[in-house]
Amino acid sequence: MSAAAVERSPGNRPLTALVNEIMESRPGYRVEIIGDQLLVTPSPDAPHARALDRLRAPFAAAGLAGGDTEVLQNVSIWLPDGPEDYATPDLSVVDADIDTHLVENNCYDPVVFRLVLEVTSSNWKVDLQTKVTAYANANVPVYVIIDRKHQRIHVLTDPAKDEYASHRIHAPGELVTLPDTLGAKVTLDVAEILKAGQPQAD
């Protein structure tokens, strides 16, 4: 069971209104507010979706896709950096009582997030820089980045203020076991996941 939901002061939400307009006019685009800035990401390509599909299996095999936790895609997390800030990770491991922690605008209290994961796209610097600070500030225990640009996997743990105290980088050929804070043993095959995230050869 998670802690009580975060408090948000009511009031005008001009950036949120703009986000909703953009999402209505450009279906499939992801729009986030981080540091009072709008971040717009085009629809993901097939390799991005394929990598996410492969990633669900080890989390489900570990028993995290039911019971005390859920493994969900594209669920937004409120960020403490600004009155409208939120991000939408590609994949999250969350407490099963997440529905009771809805803050507003389909965003949830960061206290229910055990892990957030991003698969990089054309705006890969956001995942490797901007979101590191954002997720650390939100005190998300584990942040995993599937870095398709540089062909490696980053595992960040131990959030402290605006950074993670531990940042480990893993290359193809390695097996990565994620921290026990998830509630189960999850092992990722770096080569398999990175291969899934690349265009398939003819």
C-alpha positions as a printed NumPy array, in Angstrom:
array([[  0.   ,   0.   ,   0.   ],
       [  1.36 ,   3.388,  -0.968],
       [  1.493,   6.643,   0.962],
       [ -1.17 ,   9.319,   0.631],
       [ -1.535,  11.137,  -2.672],
       [  0.442,  14.273,  -3.428],
       [ -1.312,  17.615,  -2.977],
       [ -1.66 ,  19.922,  -6.   ],
       [ -2.876,  23.455,  -5.632],
       [ -5.865,  24.287,  -7.81 ],
       [ -5.545,  27.039, -10.341],
       [ -4.958,  28.021, -13.904],
       [ -3.152,  25.412, -16.038],
       [ -2.111,  27.191, -19.269],
       [  0.566,  24.662, -20.258],
       [ -1.748,  21.736, -19.574],
       [ -4.394,  23.325, -21.783],
       [ -1.795,  23.743, -24.55 ],
       [ -0.718,  20.108, -24.159],
       [ -4.313,  18.957, -24.554],
       [ -4.693,  21.06 , -27.714],
       [ -1.512,  19.608, -29.229],
       [ -2.531,  16.042, -28.424],
       [ -5.944,  16.568, -29.988],
       [ -4.464,  18.032, -33.181],
       [ -1.58 ,  15.535, -33.429],
       [ -2.781,  12.073, -32.377],
       [  0.045,   9.733, -31.459],
       [  2.401,  12.483, -30.319],
       [  3.573,  12.426, -26.711],
       [  3.63 ,  15.795, -24.98 ],
       [  5.199,  16.249, -21.547],
       [  5.906,  19.237, -19.303],
       [  9.31 ,  19.135, -17.62 ],
       [ 10.866,  22.185, -16.02 ],
       [  7.949,  24.307, -17.261],
       [  8.948,  23.385, -20.841],
       [  6.842,  21.473, -23.363],
       [  8.549,  18.381, -24.765],
       [  6.907,  16.972, -27.898],
       [  7.87 ,  13.521, -29.182],
       [  6.592,  12.106, -32.489],
       [  4.921,   8.714, -32.634],
       [  7.419,   5.919, -31.949],
       [  8.762,   3.767, -34.773],
       [  8.268,  -0.01 , -35.012],
       [ 11.672,  -0.884, -33.459],
       [ 10.815,   1.296, -30.432],
       [  7.539,  -0.592, -29.996],
       [  9.31 ,  -3.93 , -30.551],
       [ 11.85 ,  -3.188, -27.798],
       [  9.017,  -2.337, -25.392],
       [  7.244,  -5.554, -26.3  ],
       [ 10.39 ,  -7.593, -25.511],
       [ 10.817,  -5.742, -22.218],
       [  7.423,  -6.735, -20.85 ],
       [  8.353, -10.435, -20.815],
       [ 11.084, -10.392, -18.103],
       [  8.946,  -8.21 , -15.822],
       [  5.939, -10.501, -16.289],
       [  8.087, -13.629, -15.811],
       [  9.273, -12.19 , -12.488],
       [  5.656, -11.903, -11.332],
       [  5.483,  -8.108, -11.385],
       [  2.529,  -7.914, -13.786],
       [ -0.07 ,  -8.696, -11.137],
       [ -0.454,  -8.938,  -7.39 ],
       [  1.308,  -6.121,  -5.506],
       [  2.567,  -4.444,  -8.689],
       [  1.643,  -3.748, -12.291],
       [  3.758,  -3.231, -15.408],
       [  2.178,  -0.43 , -17.432],
       [  3.022,   1.522, -20.565],
       [  2.601,   5.279, -21.06 ],
       [  1.255,   6.146, -17.592],
       [  2.09 ,   9.706, -16.562],
       [  3.865,  10.683, -13.351],
       [  3.493,  14.07 , -11.643],
       [  6.853,  15.763, -11.14 ],
       [  7.658,  18.051,  -8.193],
       [  9.588,  20.565, -10.334],
       [  6.67 ,  22.789, -11.316],
       [  2.906,  23.183, -10.841],
       [  2.118,  21.498, -14.17 ],
       [  5.152,  19.253, -14.644],
       [  4.689,  15.624, -15.576],
       [  6.395,  12.966, -17.697],
       [  5.107,   9.859, -19.437],
       [  7.639,   7.02 , -19.258],
       [  7.456,   4.288, -21.884],
       [  7.167,   1.582, -19.219],
       [  6.667,   1.662, -15.45 ],
       [  6.499,  -0.765, -12.575],
       [  3.926,   0.658, -10.175],
       [  2.149,  -0.312,  -6.982],
       [ -1.11 ,  -2.143,  -7.598],
       [ -3.103,   0.592,  -5.83 ],
       [ -2.096,   3.193,  -8.441],
       [ -5.756,   3.974,  -9.215],
       [ -6.141,   5.51 ,  -5.756],
       [ -3.221,   7.866,  -6.452],
       [ -4.595,   9.762,  -9.444],
       [ -3.636,  13.422,  -9.011],
       [ -5.196,  15.076, -12.074],
       [ -5.114,  15.076, -15.877],
       [ -4.379,  11.299, -15.956],
       [ -1.182,  11.736, -13.925],
       [ -0.26 ,   9.784, -10.804],
       [  1.638,  10.468,  -7.602],
       [  5.332,   9.519,  -7.949],
       [  5.158,   7.545,  -4.687],
       [  3.59 ,   4.569,  -6.539],
       [  6.358,   4.285,  -9.159],
       [  9.005,   1.654,  -8.377],
       [ 10.698,   1.918, -11.777],
       [ 10.426,   4.049, -14.885],
       [ 11.915,   3.028, -18.223],
       [ 12.52 ,   4.958, -21.423],
       [ 13.418,   3.633, -24.875],
       [ 15.264,   6.443, -26.653],
       [ 13.933,   8.039, -29.83 ],
       [ 15.108,  10.962, -31.954],
       [ 15.138,  13.175, -28.843],
       [ 17.466,  10.794, -26.942],
       [ 19.169,  13.623, -25.035],
       [ 15.928,  14.231, -23.119],
       [ 15.986,  10.669, -21.775],
       [ 19.72 ,  10.791, -20.958],
       [ 19.763,  14.237, -19.365],
       [ 16.492,  16.06 , -18.692],
       [ 14.563,  13.053, -17.429],
       [ 17.418,  11.886, -15.196],
       [ 16.992,  15.075, -13.17 ],
       [ 13.192,  14.92 , -13.309],
       [ 12.871,  11.319, -12.143],
       [ 15.528,  11.761,  -9.447],
       [ 13.663,  14.813,  -8.11 ],
       [ 10.495,  12.704,  -8.061],
       [ 12.407,  10.108,  -6.003],
       [ 11.735,   7.249,  -8.441],
       [ 13.936,   4.418,  -7.095],
       [ 15.035,   2.964, -10.454],
       [ 15.349,   4.601, -13.874],
       [ 16.288,   2.385, -16.836],
       [ 17.212,   3.821, -20.24 ],
       [ 17.317,   1.638, -23.343],
       [ 19.824,   3.759, -25.261],
       [ 19.317,   2.851, -28.915],
       [ 21.553,   5.721, -30.025],
       [ 24.687,   4.417, -28.275],
       [ 23.656,   0.74 , -28.024],
       [ 23.723,   0.305, -24.272],
       [ 21.42 ,   0.137, -21.265],
       [ 21.674,   2.571, -18.35 ],
       [ 20.458,   1.595, -14.877],
       [ 20.197,   4.515, -12.451],
       [ 19.43 ,   3.98 ,  -8.759],
       [ 19.581,   5.787,  -5.422],
       [ 17.952,   9.134,  -6.267],
       [ 19.378,  12.115,  -4.4  ],
       [ 18.033,  15.603,  -5.137],
       [ 18.458,  16.115,  -8.9  ],
       [ 20.612,  13.097,  -9.729],
       [ 21.079,   9.399,  -9.127],
       [ 23.973,   8.334,  -6.92 ],
       [ 24.473,   5.148,  -8.95 ],
       [ 24.601,   5.118, -12.761],
       [ 25.692,   1.85 , -14.363],
       [ 26.085,   1.355, -18.1  ],
       [ 25.721,  -2.088, -19.669],
       [ 26.816,  -3.243, -23.134],
       [ 25.611,  -6.082, -25.39 ],
       [ 26.742,  -9.429, -24.036],
       [ 25.819,  -8.528, -20.463],
       [ 22.874,  -9.684, -18.387],
       [ 21.565,  -6.975, -16.069],
       [ 19.763,  -7.828, -12.829],
       [ 17.655,  -4.919, -11.649],
       [ 17.532,  -3.856,  -7.963],
       [ 15.515,  -5.853,  -5.447],
       [ 13.407,  -2.765,  -4.675],
       [ 11.145,  -3.842,  -7.541],
       [  9.919,  -6.706,  -5.397],
       [ 11.228,  -9.492,  -7.66 ],
       [ 14.339, -10.509,  -9.553],
       [ 14.296,  -9.087, -13.093],
       [ 17.141,  -9.85 , -15.481],
       [ 17.506,  -8.098, -18.838],
       [ 19.501,  -9.45 , -21.782],
       [ 21.163,  -6.298, -23.123],
       [ 21.893,  -7.665, -26.605],
       [ 18.38 ,  -9.041, -27.088],
       [ 16.667,  -5.816, -26.093],
       [ 18.957,  -3.555, -28.095],
       [ 18.606,  -5.791, -31.168],
       [ 14.814,  -5.583, -30.894],
       [ 15.126,  -1.788, -30.865],
       [ 16.921,  -1.666, -34.227],
       [ 15.342,  -1.84 , -37.705],
       [ 15.126,  -5.429, -38.875],
       [ 17.382,  -6.341, -41.814],
       [ 15.866,  -7.914, -44.94 ]])
